[in-house]
Amino acid sequence: MCFSTASCSLGLLLVAATPKGLCSVALGDSQEKLVAALRQDFPAANIHADDSNLQAWSSSLLRHLAGQEPRLDLPLDIPATAFQWRVWQILRSINYGDTRSYSQVAEMMGQPQAVRAVARACATNPVALVVPCHRVVRSDGSLGGFRWGLERKQALLAQERQYL
């Protein structure tokens, strides 16, 4: 598994991949902490830095953050339950700059009672931006949680609205 980091409007962006696709896209303030978290998430993996092999995917993510590539369709190599995949596919269908509530996502799945499970699927999303869990908010419009911090969630939503 290789990884690369880049500065972005939200701090640092870590992109990690296997030969099959992206396995981690994370946001943070410290390369050391991001890499340590990657190693914790994949303890058996041989992890090494490789900017050149990840250049295209990193560039795509940075263009996305700059409003130049509203839709990301990047290959993924992430373990997930069938339920998580369904949630993440719905999240990928939410338009750039739009939001849905956890309840709306559960209803879109045909499982209106699964609101907490939808929230859990969002919380365990390992690929920020590619699966845009930041576009899911509470029913009252408040932000709810975000694995990479509420300030980043707020900034992402504001950025997306700015580029519409």
SULKAJO-V702262 format. One record per residue. N is the residue number from 1. PHI is phi in whole degrees, -180 to 180 (* if undefined). OMEGA is omega in degrees with one decimal (NA if undefined). D_CENTER is the distance of its C-alpha to the mean C-alpha in Angstrom with 2 decimals. Layout:
BEGIN
n: {N/N}
phi: {PHI/PHI}
omega: {OMEGA/OMEGA}
d_center: {D_CENTER/D_CENTER}
END
This chain:
BEGIN
n: {1/2/3/4/5/6/7/8/9/10/11/12/13/14/15/16/17/18/19/20/21/22/23/24/25/26/27/28/29/30/31/32/33/34/35/36/37/38/39/40/41/42/43/44/45/46/47/48/49/50/51/52/53/54/55/56/57/58/59/60/61/62/63/64/65/66/67/68/69/70/71/72/73/74/75/76/77/78/79/80/81/82/83/84/85/86/87/88/89/90/91/92/93/94/95/96/97/98/99/100/101/102/103/104/105/106/107/108/109/110/111/112/113/114/115/116/117/118/119/120/121/122/123/124/125/126/127/128/129/130/131/132/133/134/135/136/137/138/139/140/141/142/143/144/145/146/147/148/149/150/151/152/153/154/155/156/157/158/159/160/161/162/163/164}
phi: {*/-117/-141/-147/-125/-149/-74/-147/-65/-109/114/-116/-114/-106/-122/-130/-150/-103/-61/-86/159/-68/-118/-157/-134/-130/-119/-169/-111/-137/-60/-60/-69/-64/-69/-62/-65/-62/-65/-69/-70/-130/-63/-93/-83/-88/-107/-146/-73/-160/-66/-67/-72/-105/-55/-64/-70/-61/-62/-61/-65/-68/-64/-60/-63/-88/79/-94/-143/-62/-112/-103/-130/-104/-69/-119/-135/-130/-74/-162/-78/-60/-63/-58/-58/-63/-60/-64/-66/-64/-61/-68/-90/-74/-64/-49/88/-98/-134/-137/-85/-56/-63/-64/-63/-60/-65/-62/-83/79/-132/-60/-82/-94/-59/-66/-67/-63/-61/-66/-62/-65/-66/-99/-62/-90/-126/-51/73/-66/-105/-79/-65/-66/-86/-107/-127/-71/-60/-85/91/-72/-70/73/-99/-162/-52/-106/102/-64/-62/-68/-61/-61/-65/-61/-63/-64/-61/-63/-67/-64/-90/-72}
omega: {178.1/179.0/175.5/174.4/178.0/173.4/178.2/-178.0/-178.0/-177.8/177.3/176.6/174.1/177.1/178.4/-176.5/168.0/175.8/-178.9/-178.3/-179.1/176.6/177.6/169.3/-173.4/177.5/179.4/-177.8/-173.9/177.4/-179.2/-179.6/178.8/-180.0/177.2/178.0/177.0/178.8/177.5/179.6/-177.7/-172.5/-178.0/-175.3/170.8/-172.4/178.6/178.3/179.7/-177.7/-173.2/-178.8/-178.8/-175.4/-176.6/-178.8/177.6/179.3/178.2/178.9/178.5/174.9/177.5/179.2/-180.0/178.2/-176.6/-179.4/-173.1/-178.0/176.6/177.1/-176.2/179.8/-178.7/172.7/-176.7/175.8/-179.8/171.5/176.7/179.3/179.4/180.0/179.4/178.0/-175.6/176.9/177.1/179.5/179.5/179.5/178.8/-177.1/174.1/178.3/178.4/173.5/172.3/175.7/175.7/178.7/179.5/178.1/178.5/178.1/178.2/178.1/-175.2/-179.5/-174.3/179.2/-172.9/-176.0/-179.4/178.0/175.2/178.8/178.7/177.8/176.6/-177.2/-177.7/178.8/-178.1/-174.4/178.4/176.9/-179.1/167.7/-168.8/178.9/176.8/-180.0/178.2/-177.0/176.0/-179.8/179.3/179.1/177.7/-169.0/-173.8/-178.1/175.1/-175.2/-175.6/173.4/-178.9/177.6/177.9/178.2/179.3/179.8/178.2/-180.0/178.6/178.4/-178.5/179.5/179.8/-175.1/179.3/NA}
d_center: {18.32/17.82/15.55/15.70/14.96/15.51/16.28/14.45/15.09/12.88/14.61/13.52/10.73/10.97/10.55/12.24/13.80/16.72/19.21/17.56/14.05/10.77/10.54/8.31/6.17/7.06/8.78/12.38/16.01/17.67/17.40/19.53/17.35/14.15/16.37/18.10/15.04/14.21/17.90/17.90/15.16/17.18/20.73/22.62/20.86/22.65/20.12/21.20/20.25/20.48/19.63/21.67/20.09/16.53/17.87/17.13/13.42/13.12/15.32/13.44/10.26/12.89/14.72/11.85/11.75/15.53/15.71/17.27/14.95/13.71/12.68/10.59/12.31/11.60/13.01/11.28/13.24/11.80/14.26/14.05/16.76/17.92/16.91/13.22/13.29/15.07/12.71/9.65/12.17/13.25/9.97/9.85/13.42/13.05/14.42/13.20/14.65/15.29/14.43/15.51/16.69/15.99/19.56/19.10/16.33/18.75/21.55/19.86/19.71/23.36/22.88/23.42/24.17/20.79/19.13/18.60/17.28/14.67/13.75/13.74/11.47/8.85/9.84/9.65/6.25/6.27/3.77/1.41/3.64/4.93/4.57/5.14/6.13/7.55/10.05/11.62/14.56/17.78/20.77/22.53/19.86/18.96/15.43/15.37/13.06/9.75/9.02/9.11/12.10/13.50/14.80/11.52/10.52/14.02/13.95/10.98/12.90/16.11/15.16/14.20/17.47/19.38/18.72/19.76}
END
